[in-house]
Amino acid sequence: MFDIDKWQEIFATISKHKLRTFLTALGVFWGIFMLVLLMGAGKGLENGVLGLFGNMAKNSMFMGTNRTAKPYKGFLPGRFLQLTMDDMKAIKNNFPDQVQYLAPRMWMPSGEVSRGEKKGAFDMGGESPDLFRINPMVFLEGRMLNDFDMKEKRKVVVIGKRVREVLFEKNEKAVGEYITFQGNDYRVIGVYKSDRRGEQGAEDEEEIYLPLTTVQKMRNRPNQVSMFSCSMYPNVSATALEPQILTMLKERHKVAPDDDQAFWTNNMEEEFGEVMGLFNGIAFIVWFVGIGSLMAGVIGVGNIMLILVKERTKEIGIRKAMGATPQSIVSMILLESVFITTIAGYLGLLTSTGLVILMAQAVGDGGDGYFANPEVDIEIGIIALIILIISGALTGLIPALQAANINPVQALKDE
């Protein structure tokens, strides 16, 4: 039942000790403010760094060849290795339940690409359709390469957003038009943008993709591959499978088992694991600092309640002498403790959430930076506030019980 007299007394006590109440509330406010703000900033940093990966398959890897470093079975060191389509078939045949997508690639020398009077120099490569499953692109126009393009060795291209900006007018459709390089015309069948941010995303959008078989024909290298990328099934670890693929390729190309230079690899699963390990550490620090700040604020409330009880010892004694029950004494102290904690905590949550929202509007997707879209899980913020209120109540319980146990006779003698 709402007791207006009790609340008037609480407000009177608070107004009588404005500075003390303010400093107590500030501790609670600062605790939840720092927790929520650090959570939002940590999430922004996580979004920014993970944005560099985009939707690329996290259990994927890239692999290519170098020169051998050791002699083996009559072959001298320094031998250059050449991957072939037969190697790709061997990978699919030997690891059918592990490798989900396999995308061989053939490099193509960069050169001038033109369309009418517009010209530009861009990276080009022969790709297979699985590339767009390992590293998904957002298609603005048209479609990606498909198996028919590969089979018929079509003279078609998929171009990045930046390529379109250079070779086409602003509102001009690129699909169905032709671009020229090395004296041949190629029909544009798709325009994409990368969902990766930063330099890697910009590089993606400056590339031109042709069917792998078309490039092999152009370069008169019908069975050769420059490198390949592959992604595993969801329950398969790329890190665990990598040495098995390397062992098989070394056997096929007569490479010493301990020659670590012959092949190069870029394991996205390892990179992603390192990044997530970093953010787990950051999350631990955020919660450690945040909870420490919260507890400092709650302890401050408890200390102030102890001082309050000490100052009001005679008053409490008079109350008990006039028939006030221990329950009413406890409820009075607890209500003040919970009230200060709730208001200060709510204001801290509201202020920090608003600041994170303003930060998100200012930063947006972060462009090329490592900080993007800071956000707060409001459920976690509310849970933290509830825990804070409960902690404030428990902390205030000690001085409340102390007040309830005051001996009226001794309290009236207290100076």
Secondary structure, DSSP 4 states (H G I P E B T S, - for coil): ---HHHHHHHHHHHHHTHHHHHHHHHHHHHHHHHHHHHHHHHHHHHHHHHTTTTT--TTEEEEEE-B--S-BTTBPTTPBP-EEHHHHHHHHHH-TTTEEEEEEEEEEEEEEEEETTEEEEEEEEEE-TTHHHHS-EEEEEE----HHHHHHT--EEEEEHHHHHHHS-TT---TT-EEEETTEEEEEEEEEEES--HHHHHHHTTEEEEEHHHHHHHTT-TTEESEEEEEE-TTS-HHHHHHHHHHHHHHHTT--TT-SSSEEEEEHHHHHHHHHHHHHHHHHHHHHHHHHHHHHHHHHHHHHHHHHHHHTHHHHHHHHHTT--HHHHHHHHHHHHHHHHHHHHHHHHHHHHHHHHHHHHHHTT-TTSS-------HHHHHHHHHHHHHHHHHHHHHHHHHHHT--HHHHHH--
